[in-house]
C-alpha cells in the first residue's frame, strides 16, 4: 500500500484488517495513521506492531491509544517508548499499565513522566520496579521542580505522591520508641514542652 492508500483507510475498515494485513504495514505506514485510525484498531492489532513501528508513533498517536490498547502492549513495546512518548501518556494510560509493563520503564524513559503520571503509578507497579539501575523521576512539586533519584539494591517501595515517603523494610516499634535498626540516637517521645 502507498502512504496515500493507508491514510485513506476508513476507521471502520481499520478494525477489520487481519493481523497479516497489519503486519504488512511499514513503519512509515504506521506513522501516518490518524489518531482515529489507531483508536479503531483492536488490542490484538496493536499488539502486533513491531518495536520499530511502535517507537515511530507520534506523541499525539500515543496519547490517543485507548487504555485497553495500552494494557495489550507487550513489554518490548513499552521498552521501545521514547522519553517523549512516555511523557505523552495520559494519567489513565499510566494507570492502565500492568505491573509487568511498568517494570519495563527504564531510567532513560522515566524523566518523561510528569508528576501526575508518576503519582498515578500503583503501589504494586512501584514496588516491582527494581533500582539496580537507579531511576530518575523529574517532577514538578508545586512551583519548584525537583529530581528524585531512586537507587540502591532493594525493591523500590517509595510511593510518589504530594510528599515522597521512604518506607523502610524494618518497621520498628513506635510504641516503645525502638526503631529496631542501627541508629545514632534511639527514637524517643517528644517529652515536656
WOKACOR-V975383 format. One record per backbone hydrogen bond with DSSP energy under -1.0 kcal/mol. CO is the residue of the C=O (numbers start at 1). NH is the residue of the N-H. Records with the same first field share a line. If there is no record, write none. Layout:
BEGIN
CO=NH ; NH
END
This chain:
BEGIN
2=6
3=7
4=8
6=9
10=14
11=15
14=17
18=22
19=23
20=24
22=25
26=30
27=31
28=32
30=33
34=38
35=39
36=40
38=41
42=46
43=47
46=49
50=54
51=55
54=57
58=62
59=63
62=65
66=70
67=71
68=72
70=73
74=78
75=79
78=81
82=86
83=87
84=88
86=89
90=94
91=95
92=96
98=102
99=103
101=104
102=105
106=110
109=112
110=113
114=118
115=119
122=126
123=127
124=128
129=156
135=150
137=148
139=146
141=144
144=141
146=139
148=137
150=135
173=178
178=173
END
